[in-house]
Amino acid sequence: MRILLVEDDPQLGRATQLGLDQLGYTVDWLQRGDSVVTTVLQHDYEAILLDLSLPGMDGMQILRQLRQRDYHHPVLVITARDQIPDRIAGLDAGADDFVIKPFDLDELSARLRAASRRVHGRIQELIRYAGLLIDVSARSVQLDGQPVALTAKEFSVLLMLIEHQGQIVSREQLESTVYGWGEEVESNAIQVHIHHLRKKLGKSLIRTVHAVGYMMDKLPGAPS
């Protein structure tokens, strides 16, 4: 999952970015509020962690602008404001959840996963697809009951495709999800990840749509 962290405290921002990186997230970090909306429109973030007290533009104003521009992915407000009126105002403006500072990274990750499940129409962390069993929280995969070792990038590609099953996902979309700012991306990086996934999970799992992208067929009963 690629997320945008908006936090002006350098120490907290860096610690949060590093901690979430270690949990398997791709994290871009901004310290000012006035560039958030433009950045979100340029990248495909699956969630945003948004502080309220920011230089340049207040977090509540950013939240309203994002929802007005139809950003439909989760926005979790991270804040020291723990008063009920502040929470009500944030929820009314379009926040999915509130995380009060100081927070535990494991709890923050769980809240991110819960918000993502709601967006994708899932009620639990386990995803079943044909012979696959994917545990999103543990970032583990089993094939026909046997564990399969995937790299962090391979897991992110697989999760992106399975959450968009029945839809074509372009190479650019996959790159945007898997790689963050400053990471060098080889021109064939996604192709290599797909090759490794097919080798580990079966050649027929992922279909190539020539000159467009990749897809996994939608199974009966999968969320729309």
C-alpha positions, 0 to 999 in steps of 0.5 A: 500500500502506498500512502502519503504521510503529512506531518510537520514534526520532523522527528515524528514524521521520520519515525513514522515513515521508517516504521511503516516502511518496515511494516511493508508500506510505501510511504511518501512524506510531506511537511507542509499542507499547501502542497498536499492536494496537488501531490495527491492529484499527481499520485495514486495514494491508497491512503493518507495520514493527515496531521491537522496543525500544518504550515501552509494550509490547515489539515481540516481545509485539506480534508475538505478539498480532497473530498470535494475533488472526489478523493475516495481513499481513506484519510486518517487524521493523526492529531493531538486534538482529542476533544469530541468537537474536533473529532466530530468536525473531522468526521463530518469533513470526510475523515475515516478515522482519528489516531491520537498522538502519541500512537503505536505503529502497530495500531496505526497499521491496523487502522490503515488496514481496516480503512482499506478493507472498508474501501474494498468491501472486505470484512476480514484480513484474509483474502481467498482466491482460487488456491491462494490464502492471503493474510494482509496483516501478516503479509503472508501467502499460502498456495494450496495450504503451503506457505510461499515466500514473496518479497515485499514488492511481489506481495504489493503487486499481488495485493494490488491485482487481487483487490482489483480483480476483473480490472486491468491494472497498468504498469504505471499504476503498479509502479505508483503503488509499489515504489515511492519517491526517490526509489529507482525503478527499472523499466522492466521492474514490474515485468520482473515482479510478475514473472516471479509471481507466476513462477511461485504461484502459477503461470495462469494466475495473472494475465497480460493484456497486451500493451495495456497492463495486467489483470486477475480474473474476477471470481464469483462472489468477489466484491464489485 
